[in-house]
Amino acid sequence: MARWAAAVEYDGSPYCGWQIQDGQPSVQAAVEAALSRVADHRVAVQCAGRTDTGVHATGQVIHFDSNADREPRSWVFGGNANLPPSIALLWAHPVSESFNARFSAVARRYRYIITNREVRPAILHRRAVWDRRPLDAEAMARAADPLVGTHDFTSYRAVACQAKSPVRTIHELTVERRGSLIHIDVEANAFLHHMVRTLAGTLMAVGAGEADEDWPRRVLEARDRRVAGMTARPGGLYLTAVRYPEAFGLPALSGDPGLW
């Protein structure tokens, strides 16, 4: 059996999320079915980070094992021929048996996209979150600065989060306006359940003038989910890149999805 790594791009709108769930369409089920047809045997995949219902990815990474003699191009183009238009394989690369898409990752990167204008969007209605309140992106950026570093992010995770430790290290957290769009980009060693969406919701409250710029820091120090902002809706969230040690030789994922 040989082990392969692959990158996957998908529009999460039609799916219950990454993970297989009985009676519901999932990204994992579609990818496994497509790769199984290419391999001519059952293929199971593991991902770097499971995404929730409606969440998208431009740089999800998976690994799978197969004894089929296939070239990288065959996995990509054969897999895509058997995938729905909302899912695409970007590349496939042979890796050692020690590679694990989840546990070998050293960082993950997300982007949260907000359409910030008075009129609701049509083209981006499932691919960006609409907020009609005038948001001050510069205030949001300043409020985000104290969250960079290693902290206990209890206040920013879902109550049902099953992670053993709430401590995570954020390497980068930026907020930038591009016309009517606001991008929140965050890279960390790992994330807690709903962490990015709660960060986004809290920063959006600052941008709307509903909270002062120091509030996200106070929320962090409280270590209490009840004091944080709302969990922002999933449609604006993208997993854009997963980082691995250079020794695995994987193609680079820029972290910029090239979206708007």
Secondary structure as UniProt FT lines:
FT   STRAND          2..10
FT   TURN            13..14
FT   TURN            22..23
FT   HELIX           27..39
FT   STRAND          45..47
FT   TURN            53..54
FT   STRAND          56..66
FT   HELIX           72..81
FT   TURN            85..86
FT   STRAND          87..95
FT   TURN            97..98
FT   TURN            101..104
FT   STRAND          107..115
FT   TURN            123..127
FT   STRAND          129..130
FT   HELIX           137..144
FT   HELIX           145..147
FT   STRAND          149..152
FT   HELIX           154..156
FT   TURN            159..160
FT   STRAND          167..178
FT   TURN            179..180
FT   STRAND          181..188
FT   TURN            193..194
FT   HELIX           195..207
FT   TURN            208..209
FT   TURN            213..214
FT   HELIX           215..222
FT   HELIX           225..227
FT   HELIX           234..236
FT   STRAND          237..243
FT   HELIX           246..248
//
